Amino acid sequence: MDQIVERINSLYHKSQAGGLTEEEKDEQQRLRRVYLDAIKGNLQSQLEYVGLEKNREAEGAGCTCHSCNCGKHHH
């Protein structure tokens, strides 16, 4: 992902300095889409995980902090 971000930034700076070729514009759009899709995928996974944790708490699975072992729902 770091390489994608570096390339996006490089293309941005080039566009500001003098413009991009059509191929570079296409590459920039493609890389931006890849980056945004990855961000959306990560967010989706995090939201699903939070939803699963909340469901476990609601079903009486006990404390989810994994440090106090109290068995209570204090989160």
N, C-alpha and C positions, 0 to 999 in steps of 0.2 A: 504494500500500500504506500510505503514511503516513496518508492520510485515513481508511482503514479502522481503523487502530490508534487514531487519535484518537477516532473515533466509538465504538469498543469501550470505550475508557477513559472517555469521557464517559457512556456508558450505565452503566458500572460505578459511577461516582461517584454518578450519579443514583439507582441502585438502593440504594446505601448510605445516601443522604440521606433518601429517602422512598418509594422504590419506583418501579416501572416500570409503564406501561400494558401491556396484552396485546400491542399492536402493537409497542411498544418491546422487549418480551421476545422476540418473534418476530424482530425486526430484530437484536437482540443475538446470538441463536443463529445466524442466517443469516450475520452478519458473522464470527462466530467460526469457522464452518465454512469460509468463504472464506479466512480467514487461515490456518487449519490446513492446508487443501488446498494453499495456496501454499507454505507451509513444507515440507510433504511433497514437493511437486513439486521444489522447489529441492534438497532433500536427495537425492532420487532422481537428479536430474541430476548432482549432485556425485559420488555413489557410482558411477554409470555411467561418468563421466569417469575416476575413479580406476581403475576396472576396466579401461578401455581402455588407460590408461597402463601398468598392470601387464602387460597382455597384450602390448603393444608391447615392453616390456623383456624379457619371457619369449621373444619371437620373435626377439630379437637386434637390435632397432632401435637399440640403443646408449643412450648417456646421454640423459636427458630433462631435465637441468637447463638446457640451452640456453645455458650460459655457458662451460663448459670445453671443449666440443667434443672430449672425450677418446675418445668411442666406447666407454667402459667402462660396466659396470653397477655403479655405486657407490651407488645409492640404495635 
